[in-house]
Amino acid sequence: MTQSGGPVVRTVLQQCLQAGLQVEPAQDGREARFVQIERGMVVYVCFLKGATDDILSKMVSTLLNIRLCESNSGKMVSVCQLPGSLLIVPQATLGGKAKGRSMQYHDNISKEDGLRLYHAFVSLCETELMNAAGAQVTVKHGTYGNRQVLKLDTNGPYTHLMEF
């Protein structure tokens, strides 16, 4: 929590049947590069001022173990129990606040600190999901600070906002 008691991380979770994220745009005759997952969960993440490494373990545990994915039987299970893959999307716009007719992002963490926390978060998710669900799942992620194109097939929408 920040000094004012507000959240230091904002996430949005969405179960998916498959998802793809463009991580490099097409340029100089090269095709765009995408990462893709099959069934699992997309996690959008934004680090706000006051976020430190101390929050990462709690975030990962909560996000990977909360029952937000629908199993074949219709029962709600965690992405680890599914087992499902994870696509992590850096989403700085989650830190925005409306001011008049425009958005401001004054509560977002610095780009340098955000990049460091993002990489640490991805790494921790990879370790925890692989330990829990094994080799049949993957963790893919977007590029921090870049504009990206998302393709998403969902069996919902079943979307949740979680703050830490």
Sequence and secondary structure as in RCSB ss.txt:
>XXXX:A:sequence
MTQSGGPVVRTVLQQCLQAGLQVEPAQDGREARFVQIERGMVVYVCFLKGATDDILSKMVSTLLNIRLCESNSGK
MVSVCQLPGSLLIVPQATLGGKAKGRSMQYHDNISKEDGLRLYHAFVSLCETELMNAAGAQVTVKHGTYGNRQVL
KLDTNGPYTHLMEF
>XXXX:A:secstr
  TTS  SEEEEEEEESEEEEEEE  BTTB  EEEEE SEEEEEEEEBTT  GGGHHHHHHHHHHS  EE TTS 
EE TTTTT EEEEEE GGGG EEETTEEE TTB  HHHHHHHHHHHHHHHHHHHHHHH TT  EEE  TTS   E
EEE SS  EEEEE 
